[in-house]
Structures are given as C-alpha cells and as structure tokens.
Amino acid sequence: MGQGITGFDPSLYVYLQSISAEESVYLAQLRRETAHLPGSPMQISPEQAQFLGLLISLTGAKQVLEIGVFRGYSTLAMALQLPSDGQIIACDQDPNATAIAKEYWQRAGMAEKIDLRLGPALATLEQLAGIKPLPQFDLIFIDADKRNYPHYYEAGLKLLRPGGLVVIDNVLWHGKVAEVAPQEPQTRVLQEFNRDLARDARVQIGVIPLGDGMTLAVKK
C-alpha cells in the first residue's frame, strides 16, 4: 500500500519518476483506473511495482506467493517478469477489487500465470501447508491487513525455499512506527513485528525506504 515515498521530498520524487523505467501499457491503465476508485492509496506505487518486477528477474523466481492482491497491480507487475512456466498464487478476500484485477490480467495475457485464491489468506496458507510435498516458493510478497503480518510471515516462511525472498510492504507505516507510544493498534503491531524481524536468526534482512517502506528477508 502507498503512494509516493514516505518522507521523500516531492520535487525529488517527481525527478525519480522521470528517470524510472516506463510502465507497461496495462500497468499504467490499471493504475489510472484505480486512482479514481475507493481505496486507491492502498495500491503500491509505480517504482515499487518496478522494484518487484526487478526482484523477480534478479532472483529467477518461478513460484510466487502474494498475500494481499487488491486490484492486482503488484500481481501484474510480477507476472510480467515471470518466465512462461512461472506462477503466482494470489490471496485476497475481496471479490469486487479482484474482479478488476482479473480483467487486467486477462488483457495483459498474464491470467494463466496467476492463481487467485479468494478467501481469508490464513486459511489459504493453512491449505498450502497441508500439501505434500510442501510447496517451496521462491518469493513471497506480503501487503495485506497489518494486524496479521506476524501470522502471514510465520506461515509464509514455512513455505519459502532456503535462499528464497520475503518482501513485506508498509513497514514504515507513514512514519507512525517512530511514535513512542502509538495509540493505533496497527502501528503497535508493526512496531513489534519490525523489532522481531530484525532479531530473527532465520533470515537476513534489509529495509528499503521505498514507497511506505519495504523489508526484504532472505531465508537462510
């Protein structure tokens, strides 16, 4: 979720956009349509979408798990960079938002790469954990309800191959995570989650101040 980069100078952000790679036609169309619909700030920014696509290319990922689809912008950005035999399992529980997503996936010729699982993501993760042999994802992107971030992370880590990558959005939460005594429950959850992740010996992490903050965690 997020528009622009938290704490970034607006004029420098405009410059950043001017030197960034151009969006594909369908990504640009989807972003423009979403901008006029409710909840548009929940969509990742163009530079975040480019970064996700770059991570797919850099890691050679073929099997991707996305937790939180919204209108499918991030899903499409990743699918466009997947090889022909790549697949994304995309988890969301909003049939209205994902109906728009499916329309654009189809237009872009990416629908066959994307397996949308409608329903609570934790239930989908539980189903995946019951498959034998256990699925081994190359990359997991988490961008859903913040209160469940710890649960999504723990369940996802079990499904991630060694050397695989977890990408977590909104870890700076519009700067609220720096508050000393936050009143908002989501802020408190993210503060604790960020602290725990920094000490998690199972992964090597880096926090990128892109968008609203993205943490990259490589499974050891």
C-alpha positions in Angstrom: 0.0 0.0 0.0 1.2 3.5 -0.6 1.5 6.5 -2.9 4.9 8.1 -3.3 7.8 7.5 -0.8 7.2 8.2 2.9 9.3 11.2 4.0 10.6 11.9 0.5 10.9 15.4 -1.0 8.1 15.9 -3.6 10.3 17.5 -6.2 12.9 14.8 -5.9 10.1 12.2 -6.2 9.0 13.8 -9.5 12.6 13.6 -10.7 12.8 9.9 -9.6 9.7 9.1 -11.6 11.2 10.9 -14.7 14.3 8.6 -14.7 12.4 5.4 -13.9 11.6 2.7 -16.4 8.4 3.3 -18.2 5.3 1.3 -17.0 3.8 -1.3 -19.4 0.6 -0.2 -21.0 -1.6 -2.4 -18.9 0.0 -1.5 -15.6 -0.4 2.2 -16.4 -4.0 1.7 -17.4 -4.8 -0.3 -14.2 -3.0 2.4 -12.0 -5.0 5.2 -13.6 -8.3 3.3 -13.2 -7.6 2.5 -9.6 -6.7 6.2 -8.9 -10.4 7.1 -9.4 -11.8 4.3 -7.2 -12.2 3.9 -3.4 -9.1 2.8 -1.6 -6.6 3.9 -4.2 -3.9 4.7 -1.6 -3.7 1.0 -0.8 -2.1 0.3 -4.2 1.7 0.2 -4.4 3.5 3.0 -6.3 4.9 2.6 -9.8 8.5 2.5 -8.5 7.6 -0.3 -6.0 6.0 -2.2 -8.9 9.2 -1.8 -10.9 11.2 -3.0 -7.9 9.1 -6.1 -7.5 9.5 -6.9 -11.2 13.2 -6.4 -10.9 13.3 -8.8 -7.9 11.6 -11.5 -9.9 14.2 -11.1 -12.6 17.2 -10.9 -10.2 16.1 -14.0 -8.2 14.9 -16.0 -11.2 11.7 -16.7 -9.2 9.2 -19.1 -10.8 6.9 -19.8 -7.9 5.5 -16.7 -6.1 3.0 -16.3 -3.3 1.2 -12.9 -2.9 -0.7 -12.1 0.3 -2.9 -9.1 -0.5 -3.9 -8.5 -4.1 -6.3 -5.5 -4.1 -6.8 -4.6 -7.8 -3.9 -6.7 -9.0 -1.3 -4.0 -9.8 1.5 -5.7 -7.9 0.5 -9.1 -9.1 0.6 -8.0 -12.7 4.0 -6.3 -12.3 5.5 -9.6 -11.0 3.7 -11.8 -13.5 5.0 -9.7 -16.4 8.6 -10.7 -15.3 7.9 -14.3 -14.6 9.1 -17.0 -17.1 6.5 -18.8 -19.2 6.3 -21.6 -16.6 6.1 -19.3 -13.6 3.1 -19.0 -11.4 1.7 -16.6 -8.7 -0.7 -17.9 -6.1 -2.5 -14.6 -5.2 -4.5 -14.4 -1.9 -7.3 -11.9 -1.3 -10.9 -11.9 0.0 -12.4 -9.0 -1.9 -14.2 -10.3 -5.0 -15.0 -6.7 -6.2 -11.4 -5.5 -6.2 -10.1 -8.7 -7.7 -12.7 -8.7 -10.4 -10.9 -5.6 -11.8 -7.6 -7.4 -11.3 -8.7 -10.4 -13.3 -9.8 -8.2 -16.1 -6.4 -6.6 -16.5 -4.5 -9.9 -16.0 -6.5 -11.2 -19.0 -5.9 -8.1 -21.1 -2.2 -8.3 -20.5 -2.1 -12.0 -21.3 -1.0 -13.0 -17.8 -4.1 -14.7 -16.5 -2.7 -18.2 -16.9 0.2 -17.4 -14.7 -2.0 -16.2 -11.8 -4.0 -18.5 -9.5 -6.3 -16.3 -7.5 -7.4 -17.8 -4.1 -10.4 -15.9 -2.8 -10.9 -16.2 1.0 -9.0 -15.4 4.2 -5.3 -15.6 3.4 -4.5 -17.5 6.6 -6.9 -20.3 5.5 -5.2 -20.4 2.1 -1.8 -20.6 3.8 -3.1 -23.4 6.0 -4.3 -25.3 2.9 -0.9 -24.9 1.2 0.9 -26.1 4.4 -1.1 -29.3 4.1 0.1 -30.2 0.6 2.7 -33.0 0.4 5.4 -32.4 -0.6 5.3 -28.9 0.9 5.3 -26.1 -1.6 8.6 -24.3 -1.9 8.0 -20.7 -3.1 10.9 -18.6 -4.4 9.4 -15.2 -3.4 6.6 -14.1 -1.1 5.1 -10.6 -1.2 3.1 -9.5 1.9 0.8 -6.5 1.6 -2.4 -7.2 3.4 -4.1 -6.3 6.8 -1.3 -5.3 9.1 -2.6 -7.0 12.3 -2.0 -10.3 10.7 1.5 -9.6 9.4 3.2 -11.7 12.1 1.0 -14.7 11.2 1.4 -14.2 7.4 5.2 -14.1 7.9 5.4 -17.2 10.0 3.1 -19.2 7.8 4.9 -17.9 4.6 8.4 -18.7 5.9 7.5 -22.3 6.2 6.5 -22.3 2.5 9.6 -20.5 1.3 12.6 -22.4 0.0 16.1 -21.8 1.6 17.5 -18.7 -0.2 14.0 -17.5 -1.0 12.9 -14.0 -0.5 10.0 -12.4 1.5 9.1 -8.9 0.6 6.9 -7.0 3.2 5.3 -3.7 2.4 4.3 -0.7 4.7 6.9 -1.4 7.3 7.3 2.4 7.9 3.5 2.9 8.1 3.6 6.6 7.0 6.2 7.3 9.7 3.9 6.2 12.6 6.2 3.4 13.6 8.5 6.0 15.0 5.9 7.1 17.6 6.9 6.5 21.2 3.5 5.4 22.5 1.3 4.8 19.5 -2.5 4.5 20.1 -3.3 2.9 16.8 -3.3 -1.0 17.1 -1.9 -1.5 13.6 1.1 0.8 14.4 1.8 -1.2 17.6 1.7 -4.5 15.7 4.1 -3.2 13.0 6.5 -1.8 15.6 6.7 -5.2 17.3 6.8 -7.1 14.0 9.7 -4.9 12.8 11.6 -5.4 16.1 11.1 -9.2 16.0 12.1 -9.4 12.3 15.3 -7.5 13.0 16.3 -10.2 15.5 15.1 -13.2 13.5 18.1 -15.5 13.0 16.3 -17.5 10.3 16.6 -14.7 7.8 18.9 -11.9 6.6 17.0 -8.7 6.2 17.3 -5.2 4.7 14.8 -2.4 5.0 14.3 -0.3 1.9 12.8 3.2 2.2 10.8 2.7 -1.0 7.1 3.6 -1.0 5.9 3.2 2.6 8.9 1.1 3.4 9.7 -2.4 2.2 11.6 -5.1 4.2 13.4 -7.8 2.2 14.1 -11.0 4.2 16.2 -13.9 2.7 15.6 -17.3 4.3 18.9 -18.9 5.5 
